[in-house]
């Protein structure tokens, strides 16, 4: 097998038309989402929470992927590491959006109303945790920790391009280990705070890992989509080969199945225990249109990816992998909609302008910021000691 030499520089020059279209999508989506908060706050605020949680999940998935590669001393992914690093650039903006959600706290969370707390013994017992000042403080803490770790990891990686110092790899490996532990704890609490407390009488001990599985699966799908797009646009044409796609496809296949395993574990444990305060969560989501959405959720996040990526050749096929990634990105939105919206849509799920606009803004902002970040620097970590191994990957 012939060896691929390390290119001096590979640059991305996104077209002005693409960037303008992404800007328009983000602007129009944000404008309509703002109108939704004013005109229909009972739908506007939950959908803003959904879009913000989706966006922040993409940023965290990028940081998480980078950290996992460092702690495992992986070389196969070095060639496209700038992609997950660029994904982290959405974290500051998504943090700002999350802070804006504080203004809708009384629309979103019933525990934020003093009258409700005063007449509910169960919520009173949780008031030490579920109260506005502590909720806001925890949110700011989560955001601060994630931003600190992700910023330092990316800066150290980029500095290696200038110095070639191998000690920067070792430093990032130690930092990544700390991030993984911190992320596991903080994201578990964050998912409980922001999503599970929408229905504060219900609880699940594996809600954090369930949210992690969805976050990382969507992050892998989005990252793979960007890698394929960069390959088709030209910058990664001679960098990414079928073996890279195969490994990414295997990860997507594995974490799609892992998501299904956690979904079923949570469901079956609650189903056979048959405890009233637990089963109400699923009985609501099995009635009418919500029951249909439950089936669609499983189809998009597991059945279709599982069947599509089961053969070896499909994991190495750009077209198939790209379509599966799009399906999974839509599937994650469905999953979050399934978790977030039932308290505000008691009878049937509704998808209209107020639901589409916030997600359009989030997707537009994500790709706009990610491609801007990728265009600012060399797409290859040219002085990483394992880059040549990645360029010559063969599986």
DRENDO-1510 file (C-alpha; in Angstrom, 1 decimal, always signed):
<recs>
REC; n; res; u; v; w
REC; 1; UNK; +0.0; +0.0; +0.0 .
REC; 2; UNK; +1.4; +3.4; -1.0 .
REC; 3; UNK; +2.0; +5.9; +1.8 .
REC; 4; UNK; +0.3; +9.3; +1.8 .
REC; 5; UNK; +2.6; +12.2; +2.6 .
REC; 6; UNK; +1.5; +14.9; +5.0 .
REC; 7; UNK; +0.2; +18.0; +3.1 .
REC; 8; UNK; +1.6; +21.3; +4.2 .
REC; 9; UNK; -1.8; +22.9; +4.4 .
REC; 10; UNK; -5.4; +22.2; +3.5 .
REC; 11; UNK; -7.8; +25.1; +3.6 .
REC; 12; UNK; -11.5; +25.4; +3.4 .
REC; 13; UNK; -13.1; +28.2; +1.3 .
REC; 14; UNK; -16.8; +27.9; +1.8 .
REC; 15; UNK; -18.9; +29.5; -0.9 .
REC; 16; UNK; -20.4; +32.9; -0.3 .
REC; 17; UNK; -23.8; +31.6; -1.4 .
REC; 18; UNK; -23.7; +28.8; +1.2 .
REC; 19; UNK; -22.7; +31.0; +4.0 .
REC; 20; UNK; -25.3; +33.6; +3.0 .
REC; 21; UNK; -28.0; +31.0; +2.9 .
REC; 22; UNK; -27.0; +29.7; +6.3 .
REC; 23; UNK; -27.1; +33.2; +7.7 .
REC; 24; UNK; -30.6; +33.8; +6.2 .
REC; 25; UNK; -31.8; +30.5; +7.6 .
REC; 26; UNK; -30.5; +31.4; +11.1 .
REC; 27; UNK; -31.9; +35.0; +11.0 .
REC; 28; UNK; -35.4; +34.0; +9.8 .
REC; 29; UNK; -35.6; +31.1; +12.2 .
REC; 30; UNK; -34.5; +33.3; +15.1 .
REC; 31; UNK; -37.0; +36.0; +14.1 .
REC; 32; UNK; -39.9; +33.6; +13.9 .
REC; 33; UNK; -38.9; +31.9; +17.2 .
REC; 34; UNK; -38.9; +35.3; +18.9 .
REC; 35; UNK; -42.4; +35.9; +17.6 .
REC; 36; UNK; -43.4; +32.5; +18.8 .
REC; 37; UNK; -42.3; +33.4; +22.4 .
REC; 38; UNK; -44.4; +36.5; +22.3 .
REC; 39; UNK; -47.5; +35.2; +20.5 .
REC; 40; UNK; -47.6; +31.6; +21.8 .
REC; 41; UNK; -45.3; +31.3; +24.8 .
REC; 42; UNK; -46.7; +27.9; +25.8 .
REC; 43; UNK; -45.2; +26.6; +22.6 .
REC; 44; UNK; -42.4; +29.1; +22.0 .
REC; 45; UNK; -40.5; +28.5; +25.2 .
REC; 46; UNK; -40.4; +24.7; +25.1 .
REC; 47; UNK; -39.3; +24.8; +21.4 .
REC; 48; UNK; -36.6; +27.3; +22.3 .
REC; 49; UNK; -35.4; +24.9; +25.0 .
REC; 50; UNK; -35.4; +22.0; +22.6 .
REC; 51; UNK; -33.4; +23.9; +19.9 .
REC; 52; UNK; -30.9; +25.2; +22.5 .
REC; 53; UNK; -30.5; +21.7; +24.1 .
REC; 54; UNK; -29.9; +20.3; +20.5 .
REC; 55; UNK; -27.3; +23.0; +19.8 .
REC; 56; UNK; -25.4; +22.7; +23.0 .
REC; 57; UNK; -25.5; +18.9; +22.6 .
REC; 58; UNK; -23.6; +19.2; +19.2 .
REC; 59; UNK; -20.9; +21.4; +20.9 .
REC; 60; UNK; -20.5; +19.0; +23.7 .
REC; 61; UNK; -20.4; +16.0; +21.4 .
REC; 62; UNK; -17.5; +17.6; +19.5 .
REC; 63; UNK; -15.6; +18.1; +22.8 .
REC; 64; UNK; -16.4; +14.6; +24.0 .
REC; 65; UNK; -15.2; +13.0; +20.7 .
REC; 66; UNK; -11.9; +14.9; +20.9 .
REC; 67; UNK; -11.4; +13.9; +24.6 .
REC; 68; UNK; -12.2; +10.2; +23.9 .
REC; 69; UNK; -9.6; +10.2; +21.1 .
REC; 70; UNK; -6.9; +11.7; +23.4 .
REC; 71; UNK; -7.5; +9.4; +26.3 .
REC; 72; UNK; -7.6; +6.3; +24.1 .
REC; 73; UNK; -4.4; +7.4; +22.3 .
REC; 74; UNK; -6.3; +7.0; +19.0 .
REC; 75; UNK; -4.6; +7.8; +15.8 .
REC; 76; UNK; -7.2; +7.0; +13.2 .
REC; 77; UNK; -9.3; +10.2; +13.7 .
REC; 78; UNK; -6.5; +12.7; +13.7 .
REC; 79; UNK; -6.9; +13.7; +10.1 .
REC; 80; UNK; -10.4; +15.1; +10.7 .
REC; 81; UNK; -10.0; +16.2; +14.3 .
REC; 82; UNK; -10.5; +19.8; +13.3 .
REC; 83; UNK; -14.1; +19.0; +12.6 .
REC; 84; UNK; -15.2; +18.1; +16.2 .
REC; 85; UNK; -13.0; +20.9; +17.5 .
REC; 86; UNK; -14.9; +23.3; +15.2 .
REC; 87; UNK; -18.2; +22.0; +16.5 .
REC; 88; UNK; -17.3; +23.2; +20.0 .
REC; 89; UNK; -17.5; +26.8; +18.7 .
REC; 90; UNK; -21.3; +26.7; +19.2 .
REC; 91; UNK; -21.0; +26.3; +23.0 .
REC; 92; UNK; -20.7; +30.1; +23.8 .
REC; 93; UNK; -23.7; +31.0; +21.7 .
REC; 94; UNK; -25.8; +28.1; +22.9 .
REC; 95; UNK; -24.8; +29.1; +26.5 .
REC; 96; UNK; -26.3; +32.6; +25.8 .
REC; 97; UNK; -29.5; +31.0; +24.5 .
REC; 98; UNK; -29.7; +28.9; +27.6 .
REC; 99; UNK; -29.4; +31.9; +29.8 .
REC; 100; UNK; -32.2; +33.6; +27.8 .
REC; 101; UNK; -34.4; +30.6; +28.8 .
REC; 102; UNK; -34.3; +31.9; +32.4 .
REC; 103; UNK; -36.9; +34.5; +31.3 .
REC; 104; UNK; -39.3; +31.6; +30.4 .
REC; 105; UNK; -38.7; +29.6; +33.5 .
REC; 106; UNK; -42.3; +30.1; +34.8 .
REC; 107; UNK; -43.7; +28.9; +31.5 .
REC; 108; UNK; -41.5; +25.8; +31.4 .
REC; 109; UNK; -41.3; +24.6; +34.9 .
REC; 110; UNK; -44.2; +24.2; +37.2 .
REC; 111; UNK; -41.9; +23.9; +40.3 .
REC; 112; UNK; -40.9; +27.6; +39.7 .
REC; 113; UNK; -44.4; +28.7; +40.9 .
REC; 114; UNK; -44.6; +29.3; +44.7 .
REC; 115; UNK; -48.3; +28.4; +44.7 .
REC; 116; UNK; -47.7; +25.1; +43.1 .
REC; 117; UNK; -44.9; +24.2; +45.5 .
REC; 118; UNK; -47.0; +25.3; +48.5 .
REC; 119; UNK; -49.7; +22.8; +47.7 .
REC; 120; UNK; -47.6; +19.9; +46.6 .
REC; 121; UNK; -45.9; +17.8; +49.3 .
REC; 122; UNK; -43.8; +15.9; +46.7 .
REC; 123; UNK; -42.4; +19.1; +45.2 .
REC; 124; UNK; -41.8; +20.6; +48.6 .
REC; 125; UNK; -39.5; +17.7; +49.4 .
REC; 126; UNK; -37.5; +18.5; +46.3 .
REC; 127; UNK; -37.4; +22.3; +46.9 .
REC; 128; UNK; -33.8; +22.2; +48.1 .
REC; 129; UNK; -32.8; +21.3; +44.6 .
REC; 130; UNK; -35.7; +22.7; +42.5 .
REC; 131; UNK; -35.6; +26.4; +43.3 .
REC; 132; UNK; -34.8; +29.2; +40.9 .
REC; 133; UNK; -31.6; +30.6; +42.4 .
REC; 134; UNK; -29.9; +27.2; +42.7 .
REC; 135; UNK; -31.2; +26.2; +39.3 .
REC; 136; UNK; -29.7; +29.3; +37.6 .
REC; 137; UNK; -26.4; +28.9; +39.6 .
REC; 138; UNK; -26.1; +25.2; +38.5 .
REC; 139; UNK; -26.8; +26.1; +34.9 .
REC; 140; UNK; -24.1; +28.8; +34.9 .
REC; 141; UNK; -21.6; +26.4; +36.5 .
REC; 142; UNK; -22.3; +23.7; +33.9 .
REC; 143; UNK; -21.7; +26.1; +31.1 .
REC; 144; UNK; -18.6; +27.5; +32.6 .
REC; 145; UNK; -17.0; +24.1; +33.2 .
REC; 146; UNK; -17.8; +22.9; +29.6 .
REC; 147; UNK; -16.5; +26.1; +28.0 .
REC; 148; UNK; -13.3; +26.0; +30.1 .
REC; 149; UNK; -12.4; +22.4; +29.2 .
REC; 150; UNK; -13.4; +22.6; +25.5 .
REC; 151; UNK; -11.5; +25.9; +25.0 .
REC; 152; UNK; -8.3; +24.8; +26.5 .
REC; 153; UNK; -8.4; +21.4; +24.7 .
REC; 154; UNK; -8.8; +23.1; +21.3 .
REC; 155; UNK; -6.2; +25.7; +22.0 .
REC; 156; UNK; -3.6; +23.1; +23.0 .
REC; 157; UNK; -4.4; +21.1; +19.8 .
REC; 158; UNK; -4.0; +24.2; +17.6 .
REC; 159; UNK; -0.8; +25.3; +19.4 .
REC; 160; UNK; +0.8; +22.1; +18.3 .
REC; 161; UNK; +0.6; +23.2; +14.7 .
REC; 162; UNK; +2.9; +26.1; +15.6 .
REC; 163; UNK; +5.4; +24.4; +18.0 .
REC; 164; UNK; +5.2; +20.7; +17.2 .
REC; 165; UNK; +5.7; +20.0; +20.9 .
REC; 166; UNK; +4.6; +16.4; +21.6 .
REC; 167; UNK; +4.1; +17.4; +25.3 .
REC; 168; UNK; +0.9; +19.2; +24.2 .
REC; 169; UNK; -0.6; +15.8; +23.2 .
REC; 170; UNK; +0.2; +14.5; +26.7 .
REC; 171; UNK; -1.3; +17.6; +28.3 .
REC; 172; UNK; -4.4; +17.2; +26.3 .
REC; 173; UNK; -4.7; +13.5; +27.2 .
REC; 174; UNK; -4.6; +14.4; +31.0 .
REC; 175; UNK; -7.0; +17.3; +30.4 .
REC; 176; UNK; -9.4; +15.0; +28.4 .
REC; 177; UNK; -9.5; +12.5; +31.3 .
REC; 178; UNK; -10.6; +15.2; +33.6 .
REC; 179; UNK; -13.2; +16.4; +31.2 .
REC; 180; UNK; -14.7; +13.0; +30.7 .
REC; 181; UNK; -15.2; +12.6; +34.4 .
REC; 182; UNK; -16.5; +16.1; +34.8 .
REC; 183; UNK; -18.8; +15.8; +31.8 .
REC; 184; UNK; -20.4; +12.6; +33.1 .
REC; 185; UNK; -21.4; +14.2; +36.3 .
REC; 186; UNK; -22.4; +17.7; +35.1 .
REC; 187; UNK; -24.3; +16.5; +32.0 .
REC; 188; UNK; -26.3; +14.0; +34.1 .
REC; 189; UNK; -27.3; +16.8; +36.4 .
REC; 190; UNK; -28.0; +19.2; +33.5 .
REC; 191; UNK; -30.3; +16.7; +31.7 .
REC; 192; UNK; -32.2; +16.2; +35.0 .
REC; 193; UNK; -32.5; +20.0; +35.6 .
REC; 194; UNK; -33.4; +21.1; +32.1 .
REC; 195; UNK; -35.5; +18.2; +30.8 .
REC; 196; UNK; -36.5; +15.8; +33.5 .
REC; 197; UNK; -37.7; +18.6; +35.8 .
REC; 198; UNK; -40.3; +19.6; +33.2 .
REC; 199; UNK; -42.3; +16.8; +34.8 .
REC; 200; UNK; -41.0; +17.0; +38.4 .
REC; 201; UNK; -43.1; +14.2; +39.8 .
REC; 202; UNK; -41.4; +11.7; +37.5 .
REC; 203; UNK; -37.9; +10.4; +37.7 .
REC; 204; UNK; -35.6; +7.9; +36.1 .
REC; 205; UNK; -32.2; +6.8; +37.4 .
REC; 206; UNK; -30.8; +6.3; +33.9 .
REC; 207; UNK; -32.2; +9.5; +32.4 .
REC; 208; UNK; -28.6; +11.0; +32.2 .
REC; 209; UNK; -27.2; +8.1; +30.3 .
REC; 210; UNK; -30.2; +8.1; +28.0 .
REC; 211; UNK; -29.6; +11.7; +27.1 .
REC; 212; UNK; -25.9; +11.1; +26.7 .
REC; 213; UNK; -26.6; +8.3; +24.2 .
REC; 214; UNK; -28.8; +10.6; +22.1 .
REC; 215; UNK; -26.3; +13.5; +22.3 .
REC; 216; UNK; -23.3; +11.4; +21.2 .
REC; 217; UNK; -25.2; +9.6; +18.5 .
REC; 218; UNK; -26.4; +12.9; +17.0 .
REC; 219; UNK; -22.9; +14.3; +17.4 .
REC; 220; UNK; -21.3; +11.4; +15.5 .
REC; 221; UNK; -23.9; +11.7; +12.8 .
REC; 222; UNK; -23.4; +15.4; +12.4 .
REC; 223; UNK; -19.6; +15.1; +12.5 .
REC; 224; UNK; -19.7; +12.4; +9.8 .
REC; 225; UNK; -22.0; +14.5; +7.7 .
REC; 226; UNK; -19.5; +17.4; +7.8 .
REC; 227; UNK; -16.6; +15.1; +7.0 .
REC; 228; UNK; -18.4; +13.7; +3.9 .
REC; 229; UNK; -19.3; +17.2; +2.8 .
REC; 230; UNK; -15.7; +18.4; +3.1 .
REC; 231; UNK; -14.6; +15.3; +1.1 .
REC; 232; UNK; -17.1; +16.2; -1.6 .
REC; 233; UNK; -16.2; +19.9; -1.6 .
REC; 234; UNK; -12.5; +19.0; -2.1 .
REC; 235; UNK; -10.5; +19.7; +1.0 .
REC; 236; UNK; -10.7; +16.1; +2.3 .
REC; 237; UNK; -10.8; +14.5; -1.1 .
REC; 238; UNK; -7.3; +12.9; -0.6 .
REC; 239; UNK; -7.4; +12.9; +3.2 .
REC; 240; UNK; -10.5; +10.8; +4.1 .
REC; 241; UNK; -10.7; +7.3; +2.7 .
REC; 242; UNK; -13.1; +4.4; +2.9 .
REC; 243; UNK; -11.5; +3.2; +6.1 .
REC; 244; UNK; -12.3; +6.5; +7.9 .
REC; 245; UNK; -15.9; +6.3; +6.7 .
REC; 246; UNK; -16.0; +2.6; +7.8 .
REC; 247; UNK; -14.9; +3.4; +11.3 .
REC; 248; UNK; -17.3; +6.3; +11.6 .
REC; 249; UNK; -20.1; +4.1; +10.3 .
REC; 250; UNK; -19.2; +1.5; +12.9 .
REC; 251; UNK; -19.4; +4.1; +15.7 .
REC; 252; UNK; -22.8; +5.3; +14.4 .
REC; 253; UNK; -24.1; +1.8; +14.2 .
REC; 254; UNK; -22.9; +0.9; +17.7 .
REC; 255; UNK; -24.2; +4.0; +19.4 .
REC; 256; UNK; -27.6; +3.8; +17.6 .
REC; 257; UNK; -27.9; +0.3; +19.1 .
REC; 258; UNK; -26.7; +1.6; +22.4 .
REC; 259; UNK; -29.4; +4.3; +22.3 .
REC; 260; UNK; -32.0; +1.7; +21.7 .
REC; 261; UNK; -30.7; -0.5; +24.5 .
REC; 262; UNK; -30.9; +2.4; +27.0 .
REC; 263; UNK; -34.4; +3.5; +25.7 .
REC; 264; UNK; -35.7; -0.1; +26.1 .
REC; 265; UNK; -34.0; -0.5; +29.5 .
REC; 266; UNK; -35.7; +2.7; +30.8 .
REC; 267; UNK; -39.1; +1.6; +29.4 .
REC; 268; UNK; -39.1; -2.0; +30.5 .
REC; 269; UNK; -38.0; -1.2; +34.0 .
REC; 270; UNK; -40.8; +1.3; +34.5 .
REC; 271; UNK; -43.3; -0.9; +32.7 .
REC; 272; UNK; -42.9; -4.0; +34.9 .
REC; 273; UNK; -42.5; -2.1; +38.1 .
REC; 274; UNK; -45.8; -0.4; +37.4 .
REC; 275; UNK; -45.4; +2.3; +39.9 .
REC; 276; UNK; -48.0; +5.0; +39.3 .
REC; 277; UNK; -45.7; +8.1; +39.5 .
REC; 278; UNK; -43.4; +6.4; +37.0 .
REC; 279; UNK; -45.7; +4.9; +34.4 .
REC; 280; UNK; -47.6; +8.1; +33.8 .
REC; 281; UNK; -44.6; +9.3; +31.8 .
REC; 282; UNK; -45.0; +6.5; +29.2 .
REC; 283; UNK; -48.8; +6.2; +29.3 .
REC; 284; UNK; -49.0; +9.8; +28.1 .
REC; 285; UNK; -46.5; +9.0; +25.3 .
REC; 286; UNK; -48.4; +5.9; +24.2 .
REC; 287; UNK; -51.7; +7.6; +23.6 .
REC; 288; UNK; -52.9; +8.9; +20.2 .
REC; 289; UNK; -50.4; +10.8; +18.2 .
REC; 290; UNK; -47.8; +10.5; +20.9 .
REC; 291; UNK; -47.9; +6.7; +20.5 .
REC; 292; UNK; -47.2; +7.2; +16.8 .
REC; 293; UNK; -44.3; +9.5; +17.6 .
REC; 294; UNK; -42.9; +6.9; +19.9 .
REC; 295; UNK; -42.7; +4.4; +17.0 .
REC; 296; UNK; -41.3; +7.1; +14.7 .
REC; 297; UNK; -38.7; +7.9; +17.3 .
REC; 298; UNK; -37.5; +4.3; +17.4 .
REC; 299; UNK; -37.6; +4.0; +13.6 .
REC; 300; UNK; -35.4; +7.1; +13.0 .
REC; 301; UNK; -32.9; +6.5; +15.8 .
REC; 302; UNK; -32.4; +2.7; +15.6 .
REC; 303; UNK; -34.4; +0.6; +13.1 .
REC; 304; UNK; -33.4; +2.5; +9.9 .
REC; 305; UNK; -29.8; +3.1; +10.9 .
REC; 306; UNK; -29.4; -0.5; +12.0 .
REC; 307; UNK; -30.8; -2.0; +8.8 .
REC; 308; UNK; -29.0; +0.5; +6.6 .
REC; 309; UNK; -25.5; +0.1; +8.2 .
REC; 310; UNK; -25.6; -3.7; +8.9 .
REC; 311; UNK; -23.7; -4.6; +5.7 .
REC; 312; UNK; -20.0; -3.7; +5.6 .
REC; 313; UNK; -20.2; -2.0; +2.3 .
REC; 314; UNK; -22.8; +0.6; +3.4 .
REC; 315; UNK; -20.5; +1.9; +6.1 .
REC; 316; UNK; -18.0; +2.7; +3.4 .
REC; 317; UNK; -20.5; +4.2; +1.0 .
REC; 318; UNK; -20.7; +8.0; +1.2 .
REC; 319; UNK; -24.2; +8.2; -0.1 .
REC; 320; UNK; -25.7; +5.7; +2.3 .
REC; 321; UNK; -23.8; +7.0; +5.3 .
REC; 322; UNK; -24.8; +10.6; +4.5 .
REC; 323; UNK; -28.5; +9.7; +4.3 .
REC; 324; UNK; -28.3; +7.8; +7.6 .
REC; 325; UNK; -26.7; +10.8; +9.2 .
REC; 326; UNK; -29.5; +13.1; +8.1 .
REC; 327; UNK; -32.1; +10.6; +9.4 .
REC; 328; UNK; -30.3; +10.5; +12.7 .
REC; 329; UNK; -30.2; +14.3; +13.0 .
REC; 330; UNK; -33.9; +14.4; +12.4 .
REC; 331; UNK; -34.3; +11.5; +14.8 .
REC; 332; UNK; -32.6; +13.3; +17.6 .
REC; 333; UNK; -35.0; +16.2; +17.2 .
REC; 334; UNK; -37.9; +13.8; +17.3 .
REC; 335; UNK; -36.4; +12.2; +20.5 .
REC; 336; UNK; -36.1; +15.6; +22.2 .
REC; 337; UNK; -39.6; +16.6; +21.0 .
REC; 338; UNK; -40.9; +13.4; +22.6 .
REC; 339; UNK; -39.2; +14.2; +25.9 .
REC; 340; UNK; -39.9; +17.9; +26.1 .
REC; 341; UNK; -43.2; +18.7; +24.5 .
REC; 342; UNK; -45.9; +16.5; +26.2 .
REC; 343; UNK; -46.2; +18.7; +29.3 .
REC; 344; UNK; -47.1; +21.7; +27.1 .
REC; 345; UNK; -49.1; +19.7; +24.4 .
REC; 346; UNK; -51.3; +17.6; +26.6 .
REC; 347; UNK; -53.5; +16.0; +23.9 .
REC; 348; UNK; -51.7; +15.6; +20.6 .
REC; 349; UNK; -48.3; +16.5; +19.2 .
REC; 350; UNK; -48.3; +19.6; +16.9 .
REC; 351; UNK; -45.6; +20.6; +14.5 .
REC; 352; UNK; -46.0; +24.0; +13.0 .
REC; 353; UNK; -44.1; +27.2; +12.5 .
REC; 354; UNK; -43.3; +27.6; +16.2 .
REC; 355; UNK; -41.7; +24.2; +16.2 .
REC; 356; UNK; -39.8; +24.5; +12.9 .
REC; 357; UNK; -38.4; +28.0; +13.3 .
REC; 358; UNK; -36.2; +27.5; +16.4 .
REC; 359; UNK; -34.6; +24.3; +14.9 .
REC; 360; UNK; -34.0; +26.1; +11.6 .
REC; 361; UNK; -32.2; +28.8; +13.5 .
REC; 362; UNK; -30.2; +26.3; +15.5 .
REC; 363; UNK; -29.1; +24.3; +12.4 .
REC; 364; UNK; -28.3; +27.4; +10.5 .
REC; 365; UNK; -26.2; +28.8; +13.4 .
REC; 366; UNK; -24.4; +25.5; +13.9 .
REC; 367; UNK; -23.2; +25.1; +10.3 .
REC; 368; UNK; -22.5; +28.8; +10.0 .
REC; 369; UNK; -20.2; +28.9; +13.0 .
REC; 370; UNK; -18.7; +25.5; +12.3 .
REC; 371; UNK; -17.7; +26.3; +8.7 .
REC; 372; UNK; -16.5; +29.7; +9.8 .
REC; 373; UNK; -14.2; +28.1; +12.3 .
REC; 374; UNK; -13.0; +25.5; +9.9 .
REC; 375; UNK; -12.2; +28.2; +7.3 .
REC; 376; UNK; -9.9; +30.1; +9.7 .
REC; 377; UNK; -7.2; +27.5; +10.1 .
REC; 378; UNK; -5.5; +24.5; +8.5 .
REC; 379; UNK; -7.9; +21.6; +8.3 .
REC; 380; UNK; -5.1; +19.2; +9.2 .
REC; 381; UNK; -3.3; +19.1; +12.6 .
REC; 382; UNK; +0.0; +18.9; +10.5 .
REC; 383; UNK; +2.4; +18.5; +13.5 .
REC; 384; UNK; +0.4; +15.9; +15.4 .
REC; 385; UNK; +2.7; +12.9; +15.8 .
REC; 386; UNK; -0.1; +10.5; +14.7 .
REC; 387; UNK; -1.3; +12.3; +11.6 .
REC; 388; UNK; +0.6; +10.1; +9.1 .
REC; 389; UNK; -0.9; +7.0; +10.7 .
REC; 390; UNK; -4.4; +8.6; +10.2 .
REC; 391; UNK; -3.8; +9.5; +6.6 .
REC; 392; UNK; -2.7; +6.0; +5.8 .
REC; 393; UNK; -5.5; +4.3; +7.8 .
REC; 394; UNK; -6.5; +0.9; +6.3 .
REC; 395; UNK; -9.1; -1.3; +8.0 .
</recs>
